[in-house]
Amino acid sequence: MFLDEIGEMPLALQSRLLRVLEDKKVRPLGATKKHLSMFGLWRLPMPIWIGDRGGKVPLRSLLPLATVAVAVPPLRERPADIPLLIKHFLARVSAEAGRPVPEIDSDAMTRMLRYPWPGNARELQNAIQRGVILCRNDVITIKELPPRVAGQDLSPTQMLAEAVDKRMSLDQLEQAYVHAVLDSVNGNKTEAANILRIDRKTLYRKLEDSSADSSDT
């Protein structure tokens, strides 16, 4: 079980999750009694919080359940993993978009290998998704990489000029902006949704729509 952005879960649901972890039993929807669950080994990828009265307290009671703790070094300390992850994300994103797997030119690859990836694998995945959506002739160049990765942060005016030069539609421009905002916050969807002033469901829908639109082009 991979618990992602658990801090965004309502506190009431966090309490229920804690009971499941402690009892190792769950009651399926519509059932009248609990069933034993196969909860054994736990890896907690980020802190879990619980609290009430407006305050949040670290859920330290979950730590004893972490039978096996796996420390994963940041991506900047695992440069040999970057090409493997790029290959994996290219295949997955392209399959989801219904497009052929693009190539990455040497300059773009060099940039990605040198970039420190503060957002780790999630930021890399977002960069690849952006590249697959925006690339032409099935080749990802520096122009399709996020500005921070490419080392050329563009001003809003430059971004608009580039969009006009590429003859991007309003939908494509919106998709590019959504991904740019997501890249700027290292893949944090909650923070990206706040910046875009939309809820998380809308953000997920826009990300799904971008993949679907890519498959139609």
QUIFEN-V951442 format. One record per residue. N is the residue number from 0. PSI is psi as a letter, one per 40 degrees, with the letter a starting at -180 (NA if undefined). Layout:
n->N psi->PSI
n->N psi->PSI
This chain:
n->0 psi->h
n->1 psi->h
n->2 psi->h
n->3 psi->h
n->4 psi->f
n->5 psi->d
n->6 psi->e
n->7 psi->e
n->8 psi->h
n->9 psi->i
n->10 psi->d
n->11 psi->d
n->12 psi->d
n->13 psi->d
n->14 psi->d
n->15 psi->d
n->16 psi->d
n->17 psi->d
n->18 psi->d
n->19 psi->d
n->20 psi->d
n->21 psi->d
n->22 psi->d
n->23 psi->f
n->24 psi->i
n->25 psi->i
n->26 psi->h
n->27 psi->i
n->28 psi->h
n->29 psi->e
n->30 psi->i
n->31 psi->e
n->32 psi->i
n->33 psi->i
n->34 psi->i
n->35 psi->h
n->36 psi->i
n->37 psi->f
n->38 psi->h
n->39 psi->c
n->40 psi->h
n->41 psi->h
n->42 psi->h
n->43 psi->h
n->44 psi->e
n->45 psi->i
n->46 psi->i
n->47 psi->h
n->48 psi->i
n->49 psi->i
n->50 psi->a
n->51 psi->a
n->52 psi->f
n->53 psi->e
n->54 psi->i
n->55 psi->h
n->56 psi->h
n->57 psi->h
n->58 psi->g
n->59 psi->e
n->60 psi->e
n->61 psi->d
n->62 psi->d
n->63 psi->d
n->64 psi->e
n->65 psi->g
n->66 psi->d
n->67 psi->h
n->68 psi->h
n->69 psi->h
n->70 psi->h
n->71 psi->h
n->72 psi->i
n->73 psi->i
n->74 psi->d
n->75 psi->d
n->76 psi->e
n->77 psi->f
n->78 psi->d
n->79 psi->d
n->80 psi->e
n->81 psi->d
n->82 psi->d
n->83 psi->d
n->84 psi->d
n->85 psi->d
n->86 psi->d
n->87 psi->d
n->88 psi->d
n->89 psi->d
n->90 psi->d
n->91 psi->d
n->92 psi->d
n->93 psi->d
n->94 psi->d
n->95 psi->d
n->96 psi->e
n->97 psi->f
n->98 psi->i
n->99 psi->i
n->100 psi->h
n->101 psi->i
n->102 psi->i
n->103 psi->h
n->104 psi->i
n->105 psi->d
n->106 psi->d
n->107 psi->d
n->108 psi->d
n->109 psi->d
n->110 psi->d
n->111 psi->d
n->112 psi->d
n->113 psi->d
n->114 psi->h
n->115 psi->e
n->116 psi->g
n->117 psi->d
n->118 psi->e
n->119 psi->a
n->120 psi->d
n->121 psi->d
n->122 psi->d
n->123 psi->d
n->124 psi->d
n->125 psi->d
n->126 psi->d
n->127 psi->d
n->128 psi->d
n->129 psi->d
n->130 psi->d
n->131 psi->d
n->132 psi->d
n->133 psi->e
n->134 psi->i
n->135 psi->i
n->136 psi->f
n->137 psi->f
n->138 psi->h
n->139 psi->h
n->140 psi->a
n->141 psi->d
n->142 psi->d
n->143 psi->e
n->144 psi->i
n->145 psi->i
n->146 psi->d
n->147 psi->d
n->148 psi->d
n->149 psi->e
n->150 psi->f
n->151 psi->g
n->152 psi->h
n->153 psi->i
n->154 psi->i
n->155 psi->d
n->156 psi->d
n->157 psi->d
n->158 psi->d
n->159 psi->d
n->160 psi->d
n->161 psi->d
n->162 psi->d
n->163 psi->d
n->164 psi->d
n->165 psi->e
n->166 psi->f
n->167 psi->i
n->168 psi->i
n->169 psi->d
n->170 psi->d
n->171 psi->d
n->172 psi->d
n->173 psi->d
n->174 psi->d
n->175 psi->d
n->176 psi->d
n->177 psi->d
n->178 psi->d
n->179 psi->d
n->180 psi->d
n->181 psi->d
n->182 psi->d
n->183 psi->d
n->184 psi->f
n->185 psi->f
n->186 psi->e
n->187 psi->h
n->188 psi->d
n->189 psi->d
n->190 psi->d
n->191 psi->d
n->192 psi->d
n->193 psi->d
n->194 psi->d
n->195 psi->e
n->196 psi->f
n->197 psi->i
n->198 psi->i
n->199 psi->d
n->200 psi->d
n->201 psi->d
n->202 psi->d
n->203 psi->d
n->204 psi->d
n->205 psi->d
n->206 psi->d
n->207 psi->d
n->208 psi->d
n->209 psi->d
n->210 psi->d
n->211 psi->d
n->212 psi->d
n->213 psi->d
n->214 psi->e
n->215 psi->e
n->216 psi->NA
